Amino acid sequence: MAAPIRSMGKPTGDRLSCNTTSFQKRSRSKLVSIPGTRPSVQNGQLIVSTGVTSLDYVIGGGLAVGTLLLIEEDCYDSYSRMLFKYFLAEGVVCGHELYVASAQDLPDDILQELPSPILDDVASPKPVESQTKSCDPDSQDAMKIAWRYQNMPKVQMALASSSRFGHYYDVSKTMDPEIRQAAKCHGFYLPEHSSTLTSLSPSATGQSPMSEAYSSLLNHIQEVIHREGFDGSVPQTKSRNILRIGLHSLGSALWGDDLCCSDNPDNGHALTTFLYGLRALLRSSLSVAMVTMPSHLIQNRSLMTRVTRLCDTAIALESFRGSDKETIPLYKDYHGLLNVRQVPYLNCLVSDLPDNKDLAFKLKRKQFTIERLHLPPDLSETVSRVAHGGLAGAAVLGSSGCGSGTASNKHLDF
């Protein structure tokens, strides 16, 4: 008879404390943990939210860190400017650093117009007496739910709102100054740098295909990336963060560019050279950029095609304001169309993106949303189908044409 098998090892308690099971979950992601970011489910790229959750879905889940997003402005620069503010407001809520460059408005004025975040996911704690009364099983008004959920707290107080990916904003209100001033912002206002640009010698700027404004802007962005520790090629000692770069209305005449003035501009390669250098800076840093551009004013379409190719993601906004489409019944529920020009292909040959055709946007009282364009209902739900059948039969009787002279109430309803 065989001897009984004895345990050749540590006790059971010791084995459990060692946690040497082969079913241990192992994390494959080696990305840095930064608030307001998450790895993409498609290619594992670290992504951030654009501030509009519907736009995140259109471009594949979010905006990848190290990429460039191009927003082709609408005619009056109203909705594209709103997307620009959404992008900056998301950075403020997530604790990211901001870089705002403009030739028209001061960066501080743009930050004062940011929409107010809706932070209702974190509620204030209830009084202890009310929680005790609601959780008392002997109370007659106690809710009959499963026993495992009965004693759970009614208010979630562990997670902060900034830990979410993507937030919602109220465009009818502006962000509180306390929230806005907590974020660190770097500004570039072109009229303030005009004195520095004119003092440069011609030999220093004559060899570069970029204009003086674009060259100064690119050097300032590079300086901020290296000084603030966003350069990924250099080991950093402080905690990592994301730099959100917002460049407003590049290519316009305010930047000293003549792309909107003639078909054959003198500085045709200035903007493309700047975007090429900016893209190189983004690829080697923990930063993401959004650039708005008045593409409807650029006469040379081949140049606009080259600009689009230099950006990773490109979308165009077509507003109905002031056009014939504003009176078309098909577009009565929307304020414009959204066209996806280009999507990025990062770490893959083919990007698996959702269907981004026939998209439209509308501005509600408090929110900017992007939806699929659909036909409005032709008939009201309150009108009976019998009444419409009688109207259709009368139309058949009154119409002239070849066919039998008898009319029937039974006909197909499409």
N, C-alpha and C positions, 0 to 999 in steps of 0.2 A: 504494500500500500504506500502510495506516495505521501511524502511529508507535506503538511500544510504550507502553503505559500505565505511567507512572511514579507512584511513591507521592508524593502531595502532602501531606505532614504530618510529624509526628514519627516517629521510629523506633518499631519494635514494642515495644521494652522500655519506652519512655517512655509509650506509649499504655496499656500494661498497668498501669504505676504510677499513672496518673491515675484508672483505674477509672471510666471514663465510659460504661460499657455501659448500654444501656437496660433490661437485665434485672436491674438492681440491686434487691435486696429493700428495701422501705421499710416502716418500722414505722408503723402507723396509731395505735397506742395512745399516748395522751398522759398516761396515769395515772402517778402517782408510784410509784417502786419501793420497796416496803416489805417487809421479810422477813415471811414467813407470809401473804402476800396474793397474789392473782392476779386478772386480769380474767375476768369470766364469759364463757363461750362463747355465751351466749344474748343478753345485752344489753350486754356490755362493762362492766358495773358492777364495781367493785373489791370482792372478796369475801374473807372469812376463813373459817376452819374453826371449827365448833362444838366440836371435840374428839372427836366421834364421826363416823367416816367414813360410816357407814350413815345417820346423820341428815342429813349434808350431801347425800347423794344424794336423800333424800326431799324436801328443801326446794329442790332445784334446783341443787345444786353447792356451796352454802355460804351463809354469812350475809353479806349485802351491808353494806358500811360505811355508816354513817349510818342504819341501820334498828334496829328494836326487835323482839326475839323474846320471846314470852310462853310460859311453860311452866305449864300448869295442873297443880298438884301432885296426886299420888295421896293416898290416905287417910292414910297414915302418913309422908308426905314422905320416903321412903327413896330411890326411884328418881329423883324430880325433884331431890333434893339431890345425887344422883350426877351428873346432867347438869350441874348448877351447878358442881360441882368439875371436871368434864371441860372446861367452858368456860374456867375460870380456869387450869387446868393447860396448856391449849393456848397461852394467852397467855404463860405463864412460859417454855415451851419456845421459842416464836417470838420472845421478847424484847420483847413488848408490855408496856405499863404497865397496871396493874390498879387498879380501883376497886371495893371491896367494901363493901356497906351491909347491915346486919342489925340487927334489934331483939332477937334471941334470943341469938346467939353473937357473941363477939368476932371481928373480921376476922382476927386472927392465928391464932385457933383453927381457923378455916375453912381458912386456907392451910396449916396443919400437916397437914390431912387430905387434901391433894391426892394423886391417884394417881401412881405412879411411871411415867415414860415409858420405853418400850421403845426403846432407842437401839442396836439391833443392825444397823442399816444401814451404820454406819461401823465397820469392823473394825480391829483393831490391825495394824500392819504386820508382816509375817513377816520372819524373819531373812534376811539376804542370801544365806547359803549355801543355804538351802532353795529360795529363788527361783531361784538360778542352777542348781541341780541339776534343778529341775522344768522349766526352760526350755531345758536342754541338748538339742539335737536328736540328739546321739550316744548319749544314755542309752537303755538298753533298755526302761525303764519309761516313756518319754515318751508322752504322750497323742497319739493320731493325730487331729489336728484340722486345720482349714484353715490355710494358711500365714499368712494375714493376721491370725488371732487367736492364733497360737502365741506371739508375743513380747509380747503385751499384758500389763500388770501384773495380777496375780491379786487385788489388793486395791484398792478404790476409796478414795482418801484425799483427793480434791480437794474434794468437796462435804461440807458439814457437815449435821448432822441438822436444824438449825433452818431450812435452806433448803427443806425439803419443805413441801408443803401437806397438812396433816392428819397426825397422828401416832397411834400406838397406845399404850395405857397398861395397866398392870397394877394392877388395883384391889385385889389382895391385898397390895400394898406401898405405902408412902407415899413421897413424893418426898424426895430427899436435901436436907438443909438448905442445902448449898452451892448447889444449883440454884435452890432457892426464894428464898434471900436475894439472889440476883443480880438478881431482878426488882424493879422499883420499884412499890410498892403504896400506894394511898391508901385509908384506911379511914374508915367512918362507923358508929359504934356509937350507937344511939339513947339508951340510958341515960346515956351520957357527955355528950350534948348536951341532956339534960333540964333542967339548971340554966340553960342559955342560953335555952331555950324559955320557961321560966317567968318569966325576967327581962324578957321583951319586954313592951312596953306593949300594952294591948288595942287602942288605936287603930292600932298598926302592923300587927296581924294581923286585925283585924275586917273590913277591906274585902276581904280575899282569900277566895275560896271554898275554898281549900286549908286543910287543918289545919296546925297549927304544925309538926308532924313532917315533913310532906311539903314544906312551904315551906322549912324549914331544909335538907332533903336536896337540893332542887332548887337552892337557892342555893350549896350546897357543891359540887355537881357543876359548876355554871357557873363557879365560882371555879377549880376544878382545870383545867377545859378552857382557860380563858383564861391561867392562870398557867403551865401546862406546855406551852403552844404547840400545842394540838390544834384551835384555831379556824381553820377553813379560809378564812374571810373576811378574815383579817389576814395579811399577808406575814410569814413566819417565817424566821429566820436559821439555826436549827439544823436538823438532819436530822429528817425526818418520821417519825412512829411512830403506832401505833394504841393507843387507849385502850379497854380492855375494861371495861365497867361491868356489875357483877353485883349485882342488888338481890334480896334473899331475902325471900320470903313477904310481899309487899306486900298490903294489904287485910286483914290479920289484926288481931286485937285488940291485939297487941303494939305495933302502930304507932298505937294510939289510934283505930282505925277501927271503926265499928259496922256494917260491911257484913255480917258473919257473925252478927249478933245479932238482927236483925229484918228483916221484909220491906220496911219503909219507914224506912231509916236517916236519921238527922238530917244526916249529912255525906255524902249520896249523891253529890255532885259533887266531893268532895275528891280521890278517886283519879283520876277521869277528867280533872280539871283538871291534876293532876300529870303524867299520861301525855301530855297535849297539850303541856305545856311541855317535857317531856323529849324528845318527838319533834322539837320545833322545835330544841332544842339539838343533837340528833344529826344533823339534816339539814345543818347548817352546820359540822360538825366531823368530824375523822378519828377517830370513835369508834363503837362498837357496843355494844348493851346487851342483857342477858338478864334478864328479870323472872320470878320464880316467884310464883304466887298460889294460895291454897287455894280454888279455884273451887267445890269440892264443899260448902263451908261457906256460900257466899253464897246467900241465900234468893231474892233478887230476880234472876230470870233475864234480865229486860230490861236491868238494869244491867250484868250480865255480858256481854251482847251488845254494849253500847256500849264496854265495856272492850276487847273483842276487836277491834272496828273501829278503835280507836285504835292498835292494834299492827300492825306490818307482817306478821309471821309468828306464828301461834299454833298450838300443839300441846297435846294433852291426854293425860295418862297415866292409865290405869285399871288399877290393880293387882288381882290375884286374891287377894291375902292377906286372909284373914278374910271372904271372900265365898263364895257358892255356886259360883261358876265355878272355884274352886280344885279341886273334885272332879270336874269334867266331863272325860271322857277326851279331848275335842277340844283342851283347853288344857293337857294334861299336860306338854308340852315347853316351855311359855312361862310367864312370870311376870306378864304383863299385856298390855293392848292399847294401841296408840298411834293416836290420832285426829288428823288434820290439820284444824284448824279454818279456817285462813286462810293463804294464800300471797301474797307480795308481787307486785305488777305494776309493775315499775320500768322506765322508758324503753320501755314497750310496752303495747299494749292487751290482749294475751293472753299469758300466761306459759306457755311450753312446759316443763312439769314432768313427771317420770316418774310412773308409776302409783302413787299413794299411798293406795290402798284396801286394806283387810284387812291391816293391819300389826300386828305383835306384837313385843314385846321380851322378852328373857331375859337374865339375869345369869349368866354362866358363872363359873368359878372365878377367872378373871383379866380378863374382858372383858365389857363391856356391848354387846350387839348388837341391831339392829332388823332383822327379817326379815318376809317375806310369810307370812301365816298360811295354813297348808296342813293338809289332813286327814292324820292319822297313818295308816300302812298298816294295813289291817284284818287281813290275813293275813300270817303270817311267811313269809320266803323259804325257810326250811328245810322247810316242810310241802309236800308234793307236791300238785299240783292234782287228781290222781286220788283221793287220800284225801278231799279236800273234795267231789269229785264223788260219792263213795259216801255221805258224810254228807248231802249234799243229796238224793240219791235216797231215803235212808231217811226223811228229813223229809217227802218227798212221799208216801211210802207211809203214814206214820203220820198224815198230816193228813186231815181229813174235808172233803169238798166235792164239788161237781158235776164230773164229768169221767169219763174212761175209767178203768177199774180197773187198767190196765197202766201200769207205770212203766218208763222208759227211762233208761239211763245217759248217753245223749246229750242234754244240755240246755245252754242258753245260760249262760255264766258272765260275769256282769257284775262 
